[in-house]
Amino acid sequence: MSRPYVIDQMISAKSIAARIEALAHDIHAAFEGTDKLVVVGLLRGSFVFIADLVRELDLPVEVDFIEASSYGDGMESSREVRILKDLRGTIEGRDVLIVEDIVDTGHTLSHVTDYLRSRHPARLKTIALLDKPARREVDFRADWTGFEIPDAFVVGYGIDFAQRNRNLPYIGQVRFTDEA
Ligand code: IMP
C-alpha cells in the first residue's frame, strides 16, 4: 500500500519560467551559428522541461528522445543504467543538447552522455533542471543547471513519484504524513 503524503511547493512555475529564459540565452550563445541543434530529452521526466526550453530557443532545432532505466516505481536509484529506447535520428557530426530533469547520483546522465558521445557528435552539452549535489556518486556536472536543491524527493513539472504528480506546474517536495 502506498504511504500518505502531501506536496510542499519548492520552486514556483514563475521561477522556473524565468530560469529557463536565462538558460536559453546561455544555450543560444554556446550554439550560435549551428545549422541544427538536436535537443535530446531523457524520458520521461524531462518532457515538460524540454517543451518549455525549446520554445525559448531561437535556433534551428530537432527534438529527439532517449529513455534510460532509473528508479522503476520507487524512490531508490539504481546504479546500473540501461538504454530502454534509443534515438530515432543520427547525431554524428551534429550539435547535441541532452536535457535531463534531475541529476541525483549522476549515474543516468553520465552514462547517457558517454553513450551518445561515442556516436561522435560535433558539440555535446548537457542541461538539467535540478541538481542534488549532496547525492552524487559519480563525478559528473551538467553544463547548465536550473536549480540546485537539497536532498529531498521532488515531484511536478514532469517529475513523478511512482508515475504520479507529473502534471503539477511547479516543483514540490514530497512529505510523508505518517512520519513524526
Ligand atoms: P541519477 O541516475 O541518480 O542521477 O538519477 C536520475 C533520475 O532519477 C532522474 O532522471 C529522475 O528520473 C530520478 N530522480 C532523481 N531524484 C528524483 C526525485 O527527487 N523525484 C523523482 N525522480 C527523481
py3Dmol code that shows the C-alpha trace and the ligand (Angstrom):
import py3Dmol

protein = """\
ATOM      1  CA  MET A   1       0.000   0.000   0.000  1.00  0.00           C
ATOM      2  CA  SER A   2       1.295   3.481  -0.732  1.00  0.00           C
ATOM      3  CA  ARG A   3       2.118   5.838   2.123  1.00  0.00           C
ATOM      4  CA  PRO A   4       0.137   9.069   2.500  1.00  0.00           C
ATOM      5  CA  TYR A   5       1.972  12.236   1.551  1.00  0.00           C
ATOM      6  CA  VAL A   6       1.494  15.916   0.839  1.00  0.00           C
ATOM      7  CA  ILE A   7       3.424  18.097  -1.575  1.00  0.00           C
ATOM      8  CA  ASP A   8       5.027  21.344  -0.403  1.00  0.00           C
ATOM      9  CA  GLN A   9       5.873  23.819  -3.139  1.00  0.00           C
ATOM     10  CA  MET A  10       9.635  24.268  -3.533  1.00  0.00           C
ATOM     11  CA  ILE A  11      10.024  26.151  -6.849  1.00  0.00           C
ATOM     12  CA  SER A  12       7.152  28.108  -8.386  1.00  0.00           C
ATOM     13  CA  ALA A  13       6.102  27.922 -12.031  1.00  0.00           C
ATOM     14  CA  LYS A  14       7.076  31.582 -12.363  1.00  0.00           C
ATOM     15  CA  SER A  15      10.611  30.976 -11.074  1.00  0.00           C
ATOM     16  CA  ILE A  16      11.025  28.009 -13.427  1.00  0.00           C
ATOM     17  CA  ALA A  17       9.927  30.102 -16.417  1.00  0.00           C
ATOM     18  CA  ALA A  18      12.336  32.916 -15.523  1.00  0.00           C
ATOM     19  CA  ARG A  19      15.227  30.494 -15.085  1.00  0.00           C
ATOM     20  CA  ILE A  20      14.516  28.785 -18.423  1.00  0.00           C
ATOM     21  CA  GLU A  21      14.607  32.127 -20.173  1.00  0.00           C
ATOM     22  CA  ALA A  22      18.088  32.787 -18.762  1.00  0.00           C
ATOM     23  CA  LEU A  23      19.298  29.257 -19.571  1.00  0.00           C
ATOM     24  CA  ALA A  24      18.029  29.560 -23.159  1.00  0.00           C
ATOM     25  CA  HIS A  25      20.056  32.733 -23.504  1.00  0.00           C
ATOM     26  CA  ASP A  26      23.256  30.878 -22.461  1.00  0.00           C
ATOM     27  CA  ILE A  27      22.474  27.896 -24.711  1.00  0.00           C
ATOM     28  CA  HIS A  28      21.872  30.219 -27.607  1.00  0.00           C
ATOM     29  CA  ALA A  29      25.272  31.820 -27.075  1.00  0.00           C
ATOM     30  CA  ALA A  30      27.007  28.415 -26.839  1.00  0.00           C
ATOM     31  CA  PHE A  31      25.445  27.060 -30.045  1.00  0.00           C
ATOM     32  CA  GLU A  32      25.309  30.284 -32.034  1.00  0.00           C
ATOM     33  CA  GLY A  33      25.674  29.590 -35.764  1.00  0.00           C
ATOM     34  CA  THR A  34      24.648  25.929 -35.542  1.00  0.00           C
ATOM     35  CA  ASP A  35      22.946  24.559 -38.633  1.00  0.00           C
ATOM     36  CA  LYS A  36      20.887  22.280 -36.440  1.00  0.00           C
ATOM     37  CA  LEU A  37      20.765  21.543 -32.725  1.00  0.00           C
ATOM     38  CA  VAL A  38      19.466  18.096 -31.790  1.00  0.00           C
ATOM     39  CA  VAL A  39      17.755  18.509 -28.418  1.00  0.00           C
ATOM     40  CA  VAL A  40      17.573  15.098 -26.751  1.00  0.00           C
ATOM     41  CA  GLY A  41      15.092  14.685 -23.905  1.00  0.00           C
ATOM     42  CA  LEU A  42      15.520  11.892 -21.380  1.00  0.00           C
ATOM     43  CA  LEU A  43      12.165  10.208 -20.981  1.00  0.00           C
ATOM     44  CA  ARG A  44      10.012  10.591 -19.140  1.00  0.00           C
ATOM     45  CA  GLY A  45      10.867  13.237 -16.556  1.00  0.00           C
ATOM     46  CA  SER A  46      12.166  15.886 -18.979  1.00  0.00           C
ATOM     47  CA  PHE A  47       9.097  16.136 -21.199  1.00  0.00           C
ATOM     48  CA  VAL A  48       7.714  19.351 -19.671  1.00  0.00           C
ATOM     49  CA  PHE A  49      11.139  20.985 -19.328  1.00  0.00           C
ATOM     50  CA  ILE A  50      12.145  20.219 -22.928  1.00  0.00           C
ATOM     51  CA  ALA A  51       8.802  21.565 -24.205  1.00  0.00           C
ATOM     52  CA  ASP A  52       9.321  24.893 -22.441  1.00  0.00           C
ATOM     53  CA  LEU A  53      13.053  25.055 -23.196  1.00  0.00           C
ATOM     54  CA  VAL A  54      12.833  24.540 -26.972  1.00  0.00           C
ATOM     55  CA  ARG A  55      10.181  27.239 -27.222  1.00  0.00           C
ATOM     56  CA  GLU A  56      12.678  29.707 -25.759  1.00  0.00           C
ATOM     57  CA  LEU A  57      15.414  28.697 -28.241  1.00  0.00           C
ATOM     58  CA  ASP A  58      15.633  30.793 -31.361  1.00  0.00           C
ATOM     59  CA  LEU A  59      17.791  28.209 -33.175  1.00  0.00           C
ATOM     60  CA  PRO A  60      17.077  25.512 -35.787  1.00  0.00           C
ATOM     61  CA  VAL A  61      16.139  22.629 -33.519  1.00  0.00           C
ATOM     62  CA  GLU A  62      15.369  18.928 -33.904  1.00  0.00           C
ATOM     63  CA  VAL A  63      13.773  17.145 -30.953  1.00  0.00           C
ATOM     64  CA  ASP A  64      14.528  13.516 -30.161  1.00  0.00           C
ATOM     65  CA  PHE A  65      14.106  11.317 -27.102  1.00  0.00           C
ATOM     66  CA  ILE A  66      16.028   8.590 -25.342  1.00  0.00           C
ATOM     67  CA  GLU A  67      14.899   6.518 -22.380  1.00  0.00           C
ATOM     68  CA  ALA A  68      17.156   5.044 -19.740  1.00  0.00           C
ATOM     69  CA  SER A  69      16.130   2.849 -16.830  1.00  0.00           C
ATOM     70  CA  SER A  70      16.249   4.614 -13.492  1.00  0.00           C
ATOM     71  CA  TYR A  71      14.085   4.349 -10.398  1.00  0.00           C
ATOM     72  CA  GLY A  72      11.404   1.938 -11.519  1.00  0.00           C
ATOM     73  CA  ASP A  73       8.395   2.873  -9.464  1.00  0.00           C
ATOM     74  CA  GLY A  74      10.125   3.660  -6.203  1.00  0.00           C
ATOM     75  CA  MET A  75      12.432   6.218  -4.664  1.00  0.00           C
ATOM     76  CA  GLU A  76      15.685   4.275  -4.844  1.00  0.00           C
ATOM     77  CA  SER A  77      18.156   4.999  -7.586  1.00  0.00           C
ATOM     78  CA  SER A  78      19.724   2.091  -9.410  1.00  0.00           C
ATOM     79  CA  ARG A  79      23.369   2.159 -10.370  1.00  0.00           C
ATOM     80  CA  GLU A  80      23.007   0.062 -13.458  1.00  0.00           C
ATOM     81  CA  VAL A  81      21.765   2.224 -16.328  1.00  0.00           C
ATOM     82  CA  ARG A  82      20.252   0.579 -19.395  1.00  0.00           C
ATOM     83  CA  ILE A  83      19.024   2.223 -22.589  1.00  0.00           C
ATOM     84  CA  LEU A  84      15.348   1.288 -22.972  1.00  0.00           C
ATOM     85  CA  LYS A  85      14.586   3.436 -26.014  1.00  0.00           C
ATOM     86  CA  ASP A  86      17.198   4.850 -28.341  1.00  0.00           C
ATOM     87  CA  LEU A  87      17.234   7.971 -30.520  1.00  0.00           C
ATOM     88  CA  ARG A  88      15.349   7.897 -33.826  1.00  0.00           C
ATOM     89  CA  GLY A  89      17.782  10.180 -35.615  1.00  0.00           C
ATOM     90  CA  THR A  90      21.523  10.241 -36.189  1.00  0.00           C
ATOM     91  CA  ILE A  91      23.740  12.651 -34.243  1.00  0.00           C
ATOM     92  CA  GLU A  92      27.111  12.064 -35.878  1.00  0.00           C
ATOM     93  CA  GLY A  93      28.637  15.445 -36.690  1.00  0.00           C
ATOM     94  CA  ARG A  94      25.630  17.268 -35.198  1.00  0.00           C
ATOM     95  CA  ASP A  95      25.338  19.621 -32.258  1.00  0.00           C
ATOM     96  CA  VAL A  96      23.542  17.905 -29.389  1.00  0.00           C
ATOM     97  CA  LEU A  97      21.977  19.098 -26.144  1.00  0.00           C
ATOM     98  CA  ILE A  98      20.894  16.408 -23.665  1.00  0.00           C
ATOM     99  CA  VAL A  99      18.028  17.534 -21.446  1.00  0.00           C
ATOM    100  CA  GLU A 100      17.502  15.856 -18.061  1.00  0.00           C
ATOM    101  CA  ASP A 101      15.077  16.575 -15.230  1.00  0.00           C
ATOM    102  CA  ILE A 102      17.305  15.829 -12.214  1.00  0.00           C
ATOM    103  CA  VAL A 103      20.917  14.885 -11.638  1.00  0.00           C
ATOM    104  CA  ASP A 104      20.807  12.860  -8.453  1.00  0.00           C
ATOM    105  CA  THR A 105      23.551  10.204  -8.049  1.00  0.00           C
ATOM    106  CA  GLY A 106      24.734  11.220 -11.534  1.00  0.00           C
ATOM    107  CA  HIS A 107      24.721   7.688 -12.956  1.00  0.00           C
ATOM    108  CA  THR A 108      21.980   8.252 -15.548  1.00  0.00           C
ATOM    109  CA  LEU A 109      23.212  11.437 -17.189  1.00  0.00           C
ATOM    110  CA  SER A 110      26.878  10.440 -17.126  1.00  0.00           C
ATOM    111  CA  HIS A 111      26.029   7.088 -18.744  1.00  0.00           C
ATOM    112  CA  VAL A 112      23.789   8.617 -21.422  1.00  0.00           C
ATOM    113  CA  THR A 113      26.386  11.310 -22.141  1.00  0.00           C
ATOM    114  CA  ASP A 114      29.131   8.693 -22.671  1.00  0.00           C
ATOM    115  CA  TYR A 115      26.744   6.599 -24.761  1.00  0.00           C
ATOM    116  CA  LEU A 116      25.894   9.486 -27.102  1.00  0.00           C
ATOM    117  CA  ARG A 117      29.439  10.837 -27.206  1.00  0.00           C
ATOM    118  CA  SER A 118      30.552   7.524 -28.710  1.00  0.00           C
ATOM    119  CA  ARG A 119      28.493   8.461 -31.796  1.00  0.00           C
ATOM    120  CA  HIS A 120      30.781  11.401 -32.465  1.00  0.00           C
ATOM    121  CA  PRO A 121      28.516  14.434 -32.299  1.00  0.00           C
ATOM    122  CA  ALA A 122      30.157  17.778 -33.197  1.00  0.00           C
ATOM    123  CA  ARG A 123      29.395  19.511 -29.878  1.00  0.00           C
ATOM    124  CA  LEU A 124      27.651  17.762 -26.987  1.00  0.00           C
ATOM    125  CA  LYS A 125      26.307  19.630 -23.965  1.00  0.00           C
ATOM    126  CA  THR A 126      24.045  18.711 -21.080  1.00  0.00           C
ATOM    127  CA  ILE A 127      21.404  20.576 -19.138  1.00  0.00           C
ATOM    128  CA  ALA A 128      19.490  19.513 -16.031  1.00  0.00           C
ATOM    129  CA  LEU A 129      16.620  21.413 -14.495  1.00  0.00           C
ATOM    130  CA  LEU A 130      17.524  20.263 -10.988  1.00  0.00           C
ATOM    131  CA  ASP A 131      20.730  19.143  -9.318  1.00  0.00           C
ATOM    132  CA  LYS A 132      21.099  17.401  -5.958  1.00  0.00           C
ATOM    133  CA  PRO A 133      24.880  17.656  -5.386  1.00  0.00           C
ATOM    134  CA  ALA A 134      24.630  16.068  -1.921  1.00  0.00           C
ATOM    135  CA  ARG A 135      23.534  12.775  -3.508  1.00  0.00           C
ATOM    136  CA  ARG A 136      26.282  12.491  -6.094  1.00  0.00           C
ATOM    137  CA  GLU A 137      28.027   9.115  -6.508  1.00  0.00           C
ATOM    138  CA  VAL A 138      29.904   9.784  -9.753  1.00  0.00           C
ATOM    139  CA  ASP A 139      31.913  12.835 -10.680  1.00  0.00           C
ATOM    140  CA  PHE A 140      29.502  14.485 -13.073  1.00  0.00           C
ATOM    141  CA  ARG A 141      28.214  18.008 -13.595  1.00  0.00           C
ATOM    142  CA  ALA A 142      25.804  19.143 -16.273  1.00  0.00           C
ATOM    143  CA  ASP A 143      26.985  22.076 -18.366  1.00  0.00           C
ATOM    144  CA  TRP A 144      23.908  24.007 -17.223  1.00  0.00           C
ATOM    145  CA  THR A 145      21.713  23.554 -14.171  1.00  0.00           C
ATOM    146  CA  GLY A 146      18.404  25.238 -13.436  1.00  0.00           C
ATOM    147  CA  PHE A 147      18.376  24.945  -9.660  1.00  0.00           C
ATOM    148  CA  GLU A 148      20.496  23.257  -7.018  1.00  0.00           C
ATOM    149  CA  ILE A 149      18.245  21.629  -4.446  1.00  0.00           C
ATOM    150  CA  PRO A 150      18.825  19.792  -1.156  1.00  0.00           C
ATOM    151  CA  ASP A 151      18.497  16.033  -0.734  1.00  0.00           C
ATOM    152  CA  ALA A 152      14.704  15.905  -0.978  1.00  0.00           C
ATOM    153  CA  PHE A 153      12.332  13.845  -3.111  1.00  0.00           C
ATOM    154  CA  VAL A 154      10.586  16.165  -5.544  1.00  0.00           C
ATOM    155  CA  VAL A 155       7.701  15.917  -7.996  1.00  0.00           C
ATOM    156  CA  GLY A 156       5.944  18.069 -10.570  1.00  0.00           C
ATOM    157  CA  TYR A 157       6.859  19.830 -13.802  1.00  0.00           C
ATOM    158  CA  GLY A 158       7.242  16.430 -15.474  1.00  0.00           C
ATOM    159  CA  ILE A 159       8.814  14.659 -12.486  1.00  0.00           C
ATOM    160  CA  ASP A 160       6.946  11.776 -10.872  1.00  0.00           C
ATOM    161  CA  PHE A 161       6.595   9.762  -7.735  1.00  0.00           C
ATOM    162  CA  ALA A 162       5.505   6.258  -8.841  1.00  0.00           C
ATOM    163  CA  GLN A 163       4.156   7.808 -12.067  1.00  0.00           C
ATOM    164  CA  ARG A 164       2.048  10.409 -10.258  1.00  0.00           C
ATOM    165  CA  ASN A 165       2.227  14.212  -9.944  1.00  0.00           C
ATOM    166  CA  ARG A 166       3.986  14.846 -13.283  1.00  0.00           C
ATOM    167  CA  ASN A 167       1.249  17.331 -14.174  1.00  0.00           C
ATOM    168  CA  LEU A 168       1.895  19.812 -11.351  1.00  0.00           C
ATOM    169  CA  PRO A 169       3.001  23.155 -12.853  1.00  0.00           C
ATOM    170  CA  TYR A 170       5.595  23.694 -10.077  1.00  0.00           C
ATOM    171  CA  ILE A 171       8.305  21.639  -8.326  1.00  0.00           C
ATOM    172  CA  GLY A 172       7.137  20.324  -4.976  1.00  0.00           C
ATOM    173  CA  GLN A 173       8.725  18.324  -2.203  1.00  0.00           C
ATOM    174  CA  VAL A 174       7.125  15.069  -1.101  1.00  0.00           C
ATOM    175  CA  ARG A 175       6.436  14.988   2.646  1.00  0.00           C
ATOM    176  CA  PHE A 176       5.085  11.798   4.181  1.00  0.00           C
ATOM    177  CA  THR A 177       2.321  12.479   6.655  1.00  0.00           C
ATOM    178  CA  ASP A 178       2.731   9.223   8.598  1.00  0.00           C
ATOM    179  CA  GLU A 179       6.153  10.379   9.829  1.00  0.00           C
ATOM    180  CA  ALA A 180       6.542  12.118  13.185  1.00  0.00           C
TER     181      ALA A 180
END
"""
ligand_1 = """\
23
IMP
P 20.570 9.526 -11.071
O 20.985 8.495 -12.072
O 20.661 9.014 -9.664
O 21.254 10.850 -11.250
O 19.019 9.713 -11.228
C 18.451 10.450 -12.194
C 16.991 10.102 -12.323
O 16.402 9.696 -11.096
C 16.226 11.316 -12.751
O 16.169 11.411 -14.124
C 14.868 11.071 -12.170
O 14.107 10.304 -13.077
C 15.113 10.240 -10.953
N 15.048 11.067 -9.736
C 16.078 11.536 -9.001
N 15.655 12.275 -7.974
C 14.298 12.272 -8.047
C 13.272 12.915 -7.275
O 13.507 13.639 -6.288
N 11.999 12.706 -7.704
C 11.697 11.930 -8.784
N 12.618 11.336 -9.543
C 13.918 11.508 -9.185
"""
view = py3Dmol.view(width=600, height=400)
view.addModel(protein, "pdb")
view.setStyle({"model": 0}, {"cartoon": {"style": "trace"}})
view.addModel(ligand_1, "xyz")
view.setStyle({"model": 1}, {"stick": {}})
view.zoomTo()
view.show()
